[in-house]
Amino acid sequence: ISWDQPAAALHNWIRGHDKVPGAWATIDGQVVTFYGSSLLDASVPAGQELVIKGASRPGLVTKNGLVIFGNDGKMVLVRNLQFEDGKMIPASKYFSADETTTLELTEEEKKMAEDIR
């Protein structure tokens, strides 16, 4: 992605490259492909900053996705990110991508699982 463009051009580039070949950038030393963008016409949302190589301003990981900024100060919301290993995640989960969750069964569910076995 060439970052020195207005938000509308960034959005068009990302949407125009959805699925193949994909619009990508370097984040934390790895190539990350952006999918599913939309123009965001609102105030700057709260989020955690994400440094994107070449971008003049950090992106923001928000509850709705990754907000990136055009050179006109306007925003684009990116919904999905794909890593070099092929793993795709919702952009809103960027900082929690490595977290794992454990499924806890109730006693009733444990009994049902045992009965099924």
Summary of the structure (lengths in Angstrom):
residues: 117
radius of gyration: 18.0
end to end distance: 51.2
largest distance: 61.4
contacts: 309
relative contact order: 0.18
helix: 22%
strand: 34%
